[in-house]
């Protein structure tokens, strides 16, 4: 048996805890004890010719606590942390085959089929992350707003079916509500989902982690090309696999100013898909790390972890969040790191979790909640959002509709 979060000495900052659907703030002062989780490690010994991949439940919850203690021992001040952060960031990019970063080739955006709704518009939008390799999505813009607007990226998780990915009603509600609050929102497909799947790409593409990380970087570039977007106010939020994309993009690109990864930051779970952990970004002969330290690379930028009792984020208030706050303490910015924990909720980005994200984004991006937030009830009103059909959201209906130079589905994408 081992006490959780030994680096914090059992003293934690304010944590938002949800009980009975009501979010309150309390100071967690107790130490939780847990028995070793019966999980078989999927990792293999490091060899000169085969990298170690930390996938799924790579180690137990107790081993995760011990690892965080080792990571915390690598620094004791802001200068040492910055050196550590640079090394971790370099390992992410190197492991993901993005070091040096590929040349930023023309995006050649295709924006079309504008639909007008109550307080916002939606357009089908695609661009080339690399020549011939398209990223597909939808662009949500506020109506009746003047001046520069914040931009928000909304990656999605591993949801299949005709209403999977960015077509899911909960995902559309997130994007539409943020647009009604004044943000320009870009929602985009993972490889092999949505339009990408519809046009023949498979999520098991060998370059999935590389391409998705690069696509997120280029999605940020795309937002910056829009004349109404304020490049100094860029947020990103996603759930599950979209949560992984959220903290990876935040870790490697300092242009992200606000980050809200949902139900994904865990010290013992490294992501169950190759697009999250299929390349050696977590462990090399020179450096070990985990997704909690990846999330900490956001410091001192505003970061909110949303966690639940029904998945691998169940320990966030006692394990991951105190570790991250200890990093923010170096910057005197502990108030910029928050956690809302829902002990009775399961994995997903349902309304109760979106309701925890909206005020954080509003505060740090300068969004306007007038007409969206009911001041009497404190609830965010999503009833004015229009949920579109997948066919309406399409960028291209067939391969014949694509530009002639578009890469064929499954092709290797040249990054150099």
Residue pairs with C-beta under 8 A, 6 or more apart in sequence:
1 33
1 34
1 35
2 33
2 62
2 65
2 66
3 10
3 31
3 32
3 33
4 31
4 32
4 33
4 34
4 65
4 315
4 318
4 319
5 12
5 31
5 65
5 68
5 318
5 319
5 322
5 323
6 65
6 69
7 68
7 69
7 72
7 322
7 323
7 326
8 322
8 323
8 325
8 326
10 29
10 30
10 31
11 29
12 27
12 28
12 29
12 317
12 318
12 321
12 322
12 325
13 27
13 322
13 325
13 334
14 25
14 26
14 27
15 25
15 26
15 27
15 28
15 317
15 321
15 339
15 341
16 23
16 24
16 25
16 338
16 339
16 340
16 341
16 356
17 23
17 24
17 25
17 26
17 28
17 317
17 341
17 343
18 24
18 340
18 341
18 342
18 343
18 344
18 345
18 352
18 356
19 343
21 352
23 340
23 356
28 317
28 318
31 318
32 315
32 318
34 61
34 62
34 315
36 60
36 61
36 62
37 57
37 60
37 61
37 62
37 268
38 60
39 57
39 59
39 60
39 268
41 57
41 58
41 59
41 60
42 53
42 55
42 56
42 57
42 58
43 52
43 53
43 54
43 55
43 58
43 59
43 283
44 50
44 52
44 53
45 52
46 52
46 283
46 285
51 95
51 279
51 280
51 283
51 284
52 280
52 282
52 283
52 284
53 277
53 278
53 279
53 280
53 282
53 283
54 270
54 277
54 282
54 283
54 290
55 270
55 271
55 272
55 274
55 277
55 278
56 269
56 270
56 271
56 272
56 277
57 268
57 269
57 270
57 312
58 268
58 269
58 270
58 277
58 282
59 67
59 268
60 268
61 267
61 268
61 315
61 319
63 268
64 266
64 267
64 268
64 290
64 319
65 267
65 319
67 267
67 288
67 290
68 267
68 290
68 292
68 293
68 319
68 323
70 288
71 288
71 289
71 290
71 293
71 323
72 323
72 326
74 80
74 84
75 81
75 83
75 84
77 330
78 330
78 331
81 299
81 327
81 330
85 296
85 297
85 299
87 287
88 251
88 287
88 289
88 293
88 294
88 297
89 251
89 252
89 297
90 99
91 281
91 284
91 286
91 287
91 289
92 248
92 251
92 252
92 281
92 294
93 99
93 101
93 252
95 279
95 280
95 281
95 282
95 284
96 209
96 210
96 213
96 279
96 281
97 207
97 210
97 279
97 415
98 210
98 213
98 214
98 252
98 415
101 217
102 130
102 214
102 415
102 416
103 416
104 218
104 221
105 128
105 130
105 131
106 128
107 127
107 128
107 129
107 218
107 221
107 222
107 225
108 127
108 128
109 125
109 126
109 127
109 222
109 225
110 125
110 126
110 127
110 395
110 403
111 123
111 124
111 125
111 139
112 123
112 124
112 125
112 395
113 123
113 124
114 121
114 122
114 123
115 121
115 122
115 123
115 386
115 388
115 392
116 143
117 176
117 384
117 385
117 386
118 180
118 384
118 385
118 386
119 142
119 143
119 144
119 179
119 180
119 371
119 384
120 140
120 141
120 142
120 143
120 176
120 179
120 180
121 140
121 141
121 143
121 179
122 138
122 139
122 140
122 176
122 388
122 393
123 138
123 139
123 141
124 138
124 139
124 393
124 394
124 395
125 137
125 138
125 139
125 186
125 222
125 395
126 134
126 135
126 136
126 137
126 195
126 395
126 396
127 134
127 135
127 218
127 219
127 222
128 134
128 135
129 135
129 211
129 214
129 215
129 218
130 214
130 413
130 414
130 415
131 405
131 414
132 405
132 406
132 407
132 411
132 413
133 211
133 407
133 413
134 395
134 402
134 406
135 188
135 189
135 215
135 218
135 219
135 222
136 188
136 189
136 194
136 195
136 196
136 395
136 396
137 166
137 186
137 187
137 188
137 189
137 219
137 395
138 166
138 175
138 186
138 187
138 393
139 184
139 185
139 186
139 187
140 175
140 176
140 178
140 179
140 183
140 184
140 185
140 186
140 187
141 179
141 184
141 185
141 228
142 149
142 179
142 180
142 181
142 182
142 183
142 184
145 182
148 228
148 229
148 230
148 233
149 182
149 183
149 184
149 228
149 229
149 230
150 182
150 183
150 184
150 229
150 230
150 233
150 234
150 235
150 365
150 366
150 367
151 183
151 184
151 185
151 186
151 223
151 224
151 226
151 229
151 230
151 231
151 233
151 234
151 235
152 178
152 183
152 184
152 185
152 186
152 234
152 235
152 236
152 237
152 361
152 365
153 185
153 186
153 188
153 216
153 219
153 220
153 223
153 234
153 235
153 236
153 237
153 238
153 249
154 166
154 171
154 174
154 175
154 178
154 185
154 186
154 187
154 188
154 236
154 237
154 238
154 242
155 188
155 190
155 216
155 236
155 238
155 241
155 242
155 245
155 246
155 249
156 165
156 166
156 168
156 171
156 187
156 189
156 190
156 193
156 194
156 238
156 239
156 241
156 242
157 165
157 238
157 239
157 240
157 241
157 242
157 243
157 349
158 190
158 193
158 203
158 240
158 241
158 273
159 165
159 168
159 193
159 240
160 193
162 390
163 169
163 390
164 193
164 194
165 171
165 189
165 190
165 193
165 194
166 172
166 175
166 187
166 188
166 189
166 193
166 194
166 393
167 194
167 388
167 390
167 393
169 387
170 348
170 349
170 350
170 351
170 354
171 187
171 349
172 187
172 385
172 387
172 388
173 351
173 354
173 382
173 385
173 387
174 237
174 349
174 354
174 357
175 185
175 187
176 382
176 385
176 386
177 354
177 358
177 372
177 380
177 382
177 385
178 185
178 358
178 361
178 367
179 185
180 371
180 372
180 384
180 385
181 358
181 361
181 362
181 367
181 368
181 369
181 372
182 367
182 368
183 235
183 361
183 365
183 367
184 223
184 226
184 228
184 229
186 219
186 222
186 223
188 215
188 219
189 195
189 196
189 197
190 196
190 203
190 208
190 212
190 241
190 242
190 245
190 275
191 201
191 202
191 203
191 205
191 208
191 211
191 212
191 215
191 275
192 201
192 202
192 203
192 204
192 205
192 208
193 203
194 390
194 393
195 394
195 395
195 396
197 203
198 394
199 396
199 398
199 399
199 402
199 409
200 399
200 408
200 409
200 410
201 409
201 410
202 409
202 410
203 273
203 275
204 274
205 211
205 410
207 412
207 413
208 273
208 274
208 275
208 278
209 274
209 275
209 276
209 277
209 278
209 279
209 281
210 279
210 415
211 413
212 245
212 275
213 245
213 248
213 249
213 252
214 415
216 236
216 245
216 248
216 249
216 253
217 249
217 252
217 253
220 234
220 249
220 253
220 255
220 256
223 229
223 231
223 234
224 231
224 255
231 255
232 257
233 257
233 258
233 365
233 366
234 255
234 256
234 257
234 258
235 256
235 257
235 258
235 259
235 260
235 361
235 364
235 365
236 245
236 246
236 249
236 250
236 256
236 258
236 259
236 260
237 246
237 259
237 260
237 261
237 262
237 357
237 361
238 244
238 245
238 246
238 261
238 262
238 349
239 262
239 263
239 264
239 348
239 349
239 353
240 262
240 263
240 264
240 347
240 348
240 349
241 264
241 271
241 273
241 275
241 276
242 262
242 264
242 349
243 261
243 262
243 263
243 264
243 265
244 261
244 264
244 271
244 275
244 276
244 291
246 259
246 260
246 261
246 262
246 264
247 259
247 261
247 264
247 265
247 291
247 294
247 295
247 297
247 298
248 294
249 256
250 256
250 259
250 261
250 295
250 297
250 298
250 301
250 303
251 294
251 295
251 297
251 298
254 301
256 298
256 301
257 301
257 302
257 364
257 365
258 301
258 302
258 303
258 360
258 361
258 364
258 365
259 295
259 298
259 301
259 302
259 303
259 304
260 303
260 304
260 306
260 357
260 360
260 361
261 295
261 305
261 306
262 306
262 349
262 353
262 357
263 306
263 307
263 308
263 311
263 313
263 347
263 348
263 349
263 353
264 271
264 291
264 313
265 291
265 292
265 295
265 305
265 307
265 313
265 316
265 320
266 291
266 292
266 312
266 313
266 315
266 316
266 320
267 290
267 291
267 292
267 315
267 319
267 320
267 323
268 290
268 312
268 315
269 291
269 312
270 276
270 277
270 282
270 290
270 291
271 277
271 291
282 288
282 289
282 290
282 291
283 289
292 319
292 320
292 323
292 324
293 323
295 303
295 305
295 320
295 324
296 323
296 324
296 327
299 324
299 327
299 328
299 330
299 331
299 333
299 336
299 337
300 328
300 331
300 332
300 333
300 336
301 336
302 336
302 337
302 360
302 363
302 364
303 324
303 328
303 336
303 337
303 338
304 337
304 338
304 339
304 340
304 356
304 357
304 360
305 313
305 316
305 320
305 321
305 324
305 337
305 338
305 339
305 340
306 339
306 340
306 341
306 342
306 353
306 356
306 357
307 313
307 314
307 316
307 317
307 320
307 321
307 339
307 340
307 341
307 342
308 314
308 341
308 342
308 343
308 345
308 346
308 347
308 353
309 341
309 342
309 343
309 344
309 345
310 344
310 345
310 346
310 347
311 346
311 347
313 320
314 343
316 339
316 341
317 339
317 341
321 337
321 339
324 337
325 334
325 337
327 337
328 334
328 336
328 337
336 364
338 360
340 353
340 356
342 352
342 353
345 352
345 353
351 382
354 380
354 382
355 379
355 380
358 369
358 372
358 373
358 380
359 369
359 373
361 367
362 368
362 369
369 380
372 380
372 381
373 379
373 380
373 381
374 380
374 381
391 397
396 402
399 406
399 409
407 413
